[in-house]
Amino acid sequence: MRQPITDTLRSYPWRHQMLCLLPLVLLLLYLSAAVGTGKDVTLHFKEVKELHPMTTQIMRFLTNWTNIALYGVYAALFLHGLRSGQKSLVRFILVFTAVQIFVSAVLVQITKIVVGRPRPLLALEGFSYSPFSSSGAFHSFPSGHTSEISGAAFPLANWYRHPLFSLFLGLIVAVIGFSRIYLSMHHISDVAGGLVVGVFAGLLNHHLCSREQS
């Protein structure tokens, strides 16, 4: 039976979605107010990276491995679902996998290529937008790491629906979003765009799972 979009929106666990969103949203608002936007942020963190090389190494580690670690959690849940016979959990993981592939590997990548926004350090040097560029240097918007981590965290929070767990996942999303800005890989608006993509992925996961169960 087909699940109407309005029913999906009404049944969506917005409280847990907000708990997941809140840490990164507050962080982006703080950075915008305290540091600025655009070149101000790039220049600020360029100096910070030079002064704090250890912090920079930690940020690189987190940005490279956190998404992989969260995928590992999904893999473990999938195996648990198979062994325990929890068909709803297995179906949830399969739906998540399909949505994540569509959103991260297709939707985000197409948007990056079409928009052609230069990475922060290139923008600092005066480079402008280069739509339909094949170079990763012009694939800044939206943040792929942020869309991936939020696209993985939101469905998990919505599935378990425990406030502290949802907030914990939100902190993970915030750390990854911040790491992309800190490392000068993305503008603040790129990370915000990745967060919006993550919200879309969470809604799509919920809609498809609800339709399967109806």
Salt bridges, closest charged atoms under 4 A:
ASP7 OD1 - ARG10 NH2 2.27
ASP190 OD1 - ARG117 NH1 2.80
ASP190 OD2 - HIS186 ND1 3.61
